[in-house]
Amino acid sequence: MGFNVHTETKCFDASERVHNPDDIFSADGWKETTVEIQVPTREKCPEGNGKPFLIKGLMYRPLMSVIQAGFSEAMSGWFHLTPFKQIWKSPDDDCPLERVIAGLMFWSDSTHLAQFGNASAWPIYSFFGNLSKYKRASPNTGPCHPVAFIPSITHCKRELVHAVWRILLDDDFVKAYKDGIVIKCYDGVVCRVYPRIFMYSADYPEKILIATIRDKGICPCPRCLVPKSSFGRLGLFTDIVMRLSKARTYLRSKIISARHAIYQLGVPIKGNTFAERLAPLNFNVFPTLVVDLMHEFELGVLKSAFKHLIRILYAIDPGLVAILNERYGVFSESVPSP
């Protein structure tokens, strides 16, 4: 047939040398850098910063590159740029461009890549809140924008996560958060875009890292300061009042005092990157940590409880499981697809 294995193998090798895999990432704005974290070593540190450790292999895209790409692609034609409620505020400058909001919605999820083996990934990806939820839920539209892949380490994950976000929330993003960035959209209209973080969705262990609170502590909720002893009031009117009146805020003065004492004694805690970079612009990270139904219910406690209820139903009468399945089938048929 005229096929030679050695010749074709040389062709494959030559093509790999011509097309460097790193060019694929660099062409889309991807960068690779080393993350530096400060880890106390149980020794008094005069400068109060701990010992620096370098972690290699952080792949990330600058957030401004993600925003520019999102508003320049064809999908931006479906963006909602006019809010449902307009509040007029006189601008400080004389810029004649239309001002719009880029609603950033972040997700992160540390996951295994295979059933067998230890291959894993810790991605951060974003969606634009300007896009309809029906478009975001459709995988064929490509609404997801990967932002970073966090290196996997065993310990000091809190320090690593905030060091990564310190790189993502760079000076360009902070400047755009305050003054906006001029972007020529897909339809040719030039707008001044102001990025705003709408939400951050993750499972409970990652919310603990972002909120810099203790895992399952006295007040385990990352959004409020309701104590664990009041969980029995869930669903009552008093519970709603407590959630609103005891909403979490970043206690900067107490953090500074605690940080001074902690680093003198060598205990590993650093500040919150979101508060350090965006607190002067009146941003509070705690309300963005929304309840994630997929992580906290569908793949968590509710799934285990539902399995147990199915076993109880099967123990009573196996035919009842088939009846329940038929009812769920009727329900799924009655719900229109997006």
C-alpha positions in Angstrom: 0.0 0.0 0.0 3.1 2.3 0.2 2.7 2.9 3.9 5.9 3.2 5.9 5.7 3.4 9.7 9.1 5.0 10.2 8.4 7.7 7.6 5.0 8.6 9.1 6.5 8.7 12.6 9.1 11.2 11.4 6.3 13.3 9.9 4.5 13.3 13.2 7.7 14.3 15.0 8.3 17.1 12.5 4.8 18.4 12.9 5.2 18.5 16.7 8.4 20.5 16.4 6.7 23.0 14.1 3.6 23.4 16.2 4.8 24.0 19.7 2.0 23.0 22.2 2.8 26.2 24.2 1.8 28.3 21.2 -1.8 27.0 21.6 -2.1 28.5 25.1 -0.1 31.7 24.3 -2.3 32.5 21.3 -5.4 32.7 23.6 -3.7 34.8 26.2 -2.7 32.0 28.5 0.4 32.5 30.7 2.4 30.2 33.0 3.9 31.5 36.1 5.2 30.6 39.6 3.1 31.3 42.7 4.8 32.4 45.9 3.1 31.7 49.2 4.2 32.7 52.7 4.3 29.7 55.1 5.2 30.3 58.8 7.7 27.7 60.1 6.8 27.9 63.8 9.7 30.4 64.3 9.4 34.0 65.1 9.7 36.1 61.9 10.8 39.7 62.5 9.4 40.9 59.2 6.1 39.1 59.9 5.7 37.4 56.5 6.8 33.8 57.1 9.1 31.8 54.8 8.4 32.1 51.1 7.8 28.9 49.0 7.5 28.8 45.2 4.9 26.6 43.5 5.4 26.1 39.8 2.8 25.3 37.1 0.1 27.9 37.4 -1.7 28.3 34.0 -3.9 31.4 33.9 -5.5 34.0 31.6 -5.6 37.6 32.8 -9.2 38.6 33.6 -9.0 41.6 31.3 -8.1 39.2 28.5 -11.1 37.1 29.3 -13.4 40.1 29.3 -12.1 41.5 26.1 -12.5 38.1 24.4 -16.0 37.7 25.7 -17.2 41.1 24.4 -15.5 40.6 21.1 -16.9 37.2 20.1 -20.2 36.4 18.4 -21.8 35.3 21.6 -21.7 38.8 23.0 -24.5 39.6 20.6 -26.8 37.9 23.1 -25.5 40.0 26.0 -28.0 42.0 28.1 -26.3 45.4 28.5 -29.3 47.4 29.6 -30.3 46.7 33.2 -34.0 46.2 34.2 -33.6 49.2 36.5 -31.6 52.3 35.7 -30.3 54.6 38.3 -28.8 57.8 36.8 -25.5 59.0 38.3 -23.5 61.8 36.9 -20.1 60.6 35.6 -16.9 62.2 36.9 -15.3 62.4 33.4 -16.4 63.6 30.0 -16.3 60.2 28.3 -19.1 60.0 25.8 -19.1 56.2 25.5 -21.9 54.0 26.7 -21.2 52.5 30.1 -22.0 48.8 30.6 -21.5 46.2 33.2 -19.6 42.9 32.7 -21.1 40.5 35.2 -18.5 37.9 36.1 -19.7 34.6 37.5 -16.9 32.3 38.7 -16.8 28.6 39.4 -14.1 26.4 40.8 -14.1 22.7 41.4 -11.2 20.4 42.3 -11.9 17.2 40.6 -10.3 13.8 39.5 -9.8 13.3 35.8 -10.1 9.5 35.9 -11.7 6.7 37.9 -8.3 5.1 38.5 -5.1 6.9 39.2 -4.3 10.2 40.8 -4.7 12.6 37.8 -6.6 15.6 39.0 -7.3 19.2 38.0 -8.4 22.4 39.9 -9.8 24.7 37.3 -11.3 28.2 37.7 -13.7 29.1 35.0 -16.1 32.0 34.4 -19.4 32.9 32.7 -20.8 36.3 31.9 -23.9 37.2 33.8 -25.0 39.4 30.9 -25.9 36.2 29.0 -29.2 34.5 29.5 -29.2 31.5 31.8 -30.7 29.4 28.9 -27.7 30.3 26.7 -25.3 29.6 29.6 -26.9 26.2 30.2 -26.4 25.2 26.5 -23.0 23.5 26.0 -23.2 24.1 22.3 -22.9 27.9 22.6 -19.5 27.7 24.3 -20.3 30.3 27.1 -17.6 29.0 29.5 -14.3 30.8 29.7 -11.5 29.0 31.5 -9.5 31.3 33.7 -6.9 29.3 35.5 -5.7 25.9 36.5 -4.5 25.9 40.1 -1.5 23.5 40.9 -2.4 20.6 43.1 -0.7 20.5 46.5 -1.4 18.6 49.7 -1.2 21.4 52.3 -1.5 25.2 52.4 -4.4 25.3 50.0 -5.8 28.4 51.5 -2.6 30.3 50.9 -2.3 28.9 47.4 -5.9 29.9 46.4 -5.5 33.5 47.6 -2.0 33.8 46.0 -3.6 32.7 42.7 -6.4 35.2 43.0 -3.8 37.9 43.9 -2.3 37.2 40.4 -5.8 37.3 38.7 -6.9 40.4 40.5 -4.0 42.4 39.1 -3.6 46.2 38.8 -5.2 46.2 35.4 -8.4 44.5 36.7 -8.5 46.9 39.7 -8.2 49.9 37.5 -10.9 48.6 35.1 -13.1 47.9 38.2 -12.8 51.5 39.1 -12.5 53.4 35.8 -13.7 50.9 33.3 -12.0 49.7 30.1 -12.8 50.7 26.5 -13.8 47.6 24.4 -15.0 47.4 20.8 -17.8 44.9 20.9 -18.7 42.3 18.3 -21.3 44.6 16.7 -18.7 47.4 16.2 -20.0 49.6 19.1 -17.4 50.9 21.4 -18.3 50.8 25.1 -16.7 51.4 28.4 -17.0 48.2 30.3 -17.0 48.0 34.1 -16.3 44.4 35.5 -18.3 43.4 38.5 -18.1 40.0 40.3 -21.7 38.8 40.6 -21.0 35.4 42.3 -18.5 32.7 43.1 -19.8 29.2 43.1 -17.9 26.2 44.7 -18.4 23.4 47.1 -18.2 24.0 50.8 -14.5 23.2 51.3 -13.5 25.7 48.6 -15.9 28.3 50.0 -14.1 28.0 53.3 -10.8 28.7 51.5 -12.3 31.8 49.7 -14.0 33.2 52.8 -11.0 32.5 55.0 -13.1 31.0 57.8 -12.8 27.8 59.9 -14.2 24.6 58.4 -17.4 23.7 60.3 -16.6 26.2 63.1 -19.0 27.9 65.4 -20.4 29.9 62.5 -19.9 27.6 59.5 -21.8 29.5 56.9 -19.6 31.6 54.6 -22.4 34.2 54.1 -23.6 34.9 57.6 -22.7 34.7 61.3 -25.5 32.4 62.4 -24.1 30.0 65.0 -24.4 26.3 64.5 -26.6 26.1 67.6 -29.4 28.0 65.7 -29.5 25.7 62.7 -32.7 24.1 64.2 -34.6 27.3 63.3 -33.9 26.8 59.6 -36.9 28.0 57.5 -38.5 30.1 60.3 -38.9 33.9 60.1 -36.4 34.4 62.9 -33.8 32.5 60.8 -34.3 34.9 57.9 -34.0 37.9 60.2 -30.7 36.5 61.7 -29.2 35.8 58.2 -29.9 39.4 57.2 -28.8 41.0 60.4 -25.7 38.9 60.9 -24.3 39.0 57.4 -20.6 38.5 57.1 -18.3 41.5 56.5 -14.5 41.6 56.3 -13.2 42.7 59.7 -10.1 44.4 58.4 -8.9 45.9 61.8 -9.3 42.6 63.6 -7.5 40.8 60.8 -4.5 43.2 61.0 -4.3 42.7 64.7 -4.6 39.0 64.5 -2.1 38.8 61.6 0.5 40.6 63.7 0.1 38.2 66.6 -0.1 35.1 64.4 3.0 35.7 62.4 5.0 36.6 65.4 4.0 33.1 66.7 4.3 31.4 63.4 0.7 30.3 62.8 -0.2 30.2 59.0 -3.0 32.6 58.2 -2.9 35.5 55.7 -5.4 38.0 54.7 -8.2 37.7 52.1 -7.1 38.7 48.6 -10.5 39.9 47.5 -10.7 42.3 50.5 -7.1 43.4 50.0 -7.6 44.2 46.3 -11.3 45.3 46.0 -12.4 46.3 49.5 -11.4 50.0 48.8 -14.0 49.8 45.9 -16.8 48.6 48.3 -16.7 45.0 47.2 -17.7 42.3 49.7 -16.8 38.7 48.8 -19.1 37.0 51.2 -22.5 37.6 49.5 -21.0 36.3 46.2 -20.5 32.8 47.8 -23.9 31.6 46.6 -25.6 28.3 47.5 -24.5 25.8 44.8 -27.3 23.3 44.4 -25.2 20.9 42.3 -22.4 20.6 44.8 -24.3 21.0 48.1 -27.5 19.1 47.2 -27.6 17.1 44.0 -24.2 15.6 44.5 -24.1 15.9 48.3 -26.4 15.2 51.2 -29.6 15.3 49.3 -28.4 12.6 46.9 -27.5 10.3 49.7 -30.8 11.0 51.4 -32.7 10.3 48.2 -30.9 7.0 47.8 -31.9 6.0 51.3 -35.5 6.9 50.7 -35.5 4.8 47.5 -34.2 1.8 49.5 -37.0 2.3 52.1 -39.6 2.5 49.3 -38.2 -0.7 47.7 -38.3 -2.5 51.1 -42.0 -1.6 51.4 -43.0 -2.7 47.9 -40.6 -3.0 44.8 -43.5 -1.9 42.6 -43.6 1.6 44.2 -40.2 2.4 42.8 -41.6 1.9 39.3 -44.6 4.1 40.1 -42.2 6.9 41.4 -40.1 6.6 38.3 -43.2 7.0 36.1 -44.2 10.2 38.0 -40.7 11.7 37.5 -41.0 10.8 33.8 -44.2 12.7 33.5 -42.8 15.7 35.3 -39.7 15.8 33.0 -41.9 15.7 29.9 -44.1 18.6 31.1 -41.1 20.9 31.6 -40.1 22.6 28.3 -36.5 22.5 27.3 -34.6 25.8 27.1 
